[in-house]
Amino acid sequence: MITESQSEVGFYRYPPIGEDDWRYGYETAKVWAMELAMIPRSTFVDMANAASFAEAVELLAGTEYALEGRADAAQIEQLLRQRRTEVRQLFVELMLDKEVVNFMRAREDFSNMRLAIRRMVTGKPLGLDYSNEGNVPAEEFEEIFEQENYERFPVYLQGAVEAAVLGYYEHKDVRRIDYEIDRMEGAWRLSEAARLNSPFMLSLVRLRIDLANIRTMLRLKMAGREEETRFFLPGGFADVDKFVQGLETGYEAVGQMFYATPYYELLEASIPYLRSEQSFLKLEKECEDFVKGFLKTTRTIAAGPQPVVAYFLMREAEIRAVRMVLTAKKNNLSTKLILDRLGEWMP
């Protein structure tokens, strides 16, 4: 676990990623070669500037996202889901440490948990449409909740069920479900990354906690809910008190509060757009770019699991970017809006 004394920013831009692991010599070389086939940012920019949805689709010809004929939204989504499944299967094949695979798969478990609890407390059918790419098979979620036999879940999900349900019924607030599960997931990921002795995974978890707190801080400010400080997550590099203070500070001074952290430029770029456009578009883009910048630091590793994990996460980001641009073009959104959301890229 991260203690209060450890919760500080002790680096200039990005945190440490650990040492080489020569067991991954072949796997590292393979993902570096596969990176060359990823879609360059220039192609996404061309897609954003395309005169029509059809022209944007044509720009994907020659890539693994090529679509035939007049593709509709259902065909696009089917293709993207197929590619995501293939990427996740490849990750399992390349990752020698299966505990890291379970660590990454747990994302789907927590996502399924959010969906199941929301349905349970609002009286909706539990359904069967859960992701089957987690550690818990999708078909088990409905059965476990119907039987209320939560001991069948892995330990990290058992605590999340109780916390989320109690959090909801305390104020009948659906937001508490997400918060309680985020809190339990963050705590589990911190302890699990430490147990795996993985500086890279631990740094990634703590960065994401900080970015989640930045999003929460600005969303609470925009909504005028400065008193709801309980939604901040502990365990990041930046102390929670800094985010609480940010709620009480004017927008023009928030960036300066974080001047001694790596998040200063992110906030300085996001807040003016947030105030002028009343949109979190730029914030989401800047947060994603920060994570991508951290993932790029794995290129300093000659061999290890870090580049494999980074490639996997970047491929997932690529799939999301294809979906975002095509959906935007399909709905005739402006080029400016698409480019405002389109972040930096890996290749």
Sequence and secondary structure as in RCSB ss.txt:
>XXXX:A:sequence
MITESQSEVGFYRYPPIGEDDWRYGYETAKVWAMELAMIPRSTFVDMANAASFAEAVELLAGTEYALEGRADAAQ
IEQLLRQRRTEVRQLFVELMLDKEVVNFMRAREDFSNMRLAIRRMVTGKPLGLDYSNEGNVPAEEFEEIFEQENY
ERFPVYLQGAVEAAVLGYYEHKDVRRIDYEIDRMEGAWRLSEAARLNSPFMLSLVRLRIDLANIRTMLRLKMAGR
EEETRFFLPGGFADVDKFVQGLETGYEAVGQMFYATPYYELLEASIPYLRSEQSFLKLEKECEDFVKGFLKTTRT
IAAGPQPVVAYFLMREAEIRAVRMVLTAKKNNLSTKLILDRLGEWMP
>XXXX:A:secstr
   GGG S  SSSS       GGGHHHHHHHHHHHTTS  HHHHHHHHH SSHHHHHHTTTTSTT   SS  HHH
HHHHHHHHHHHHHHHHHHH S HHHHHHHHHHHHHHHHHHHHHHHHTT    S   SSSSS HHHHHHHHHHT G
GGS HHHHHHHHHHHHHHHHHT THHHHHHHHHHHHHHHHHHHHHTT HHHHHHHHHHHHHHHHHHHHHHHHHT 
TT GGG  SSSSS HHHHHHHHTS HHHHHHHTTTSTTHHHHHHHHHHHHHH  SHHHHHHHHHHHHHHHHGGGG
 SSSHHHHHHHHHHHHHHHHHHHHHHHHHHTT  HHHHHHH      
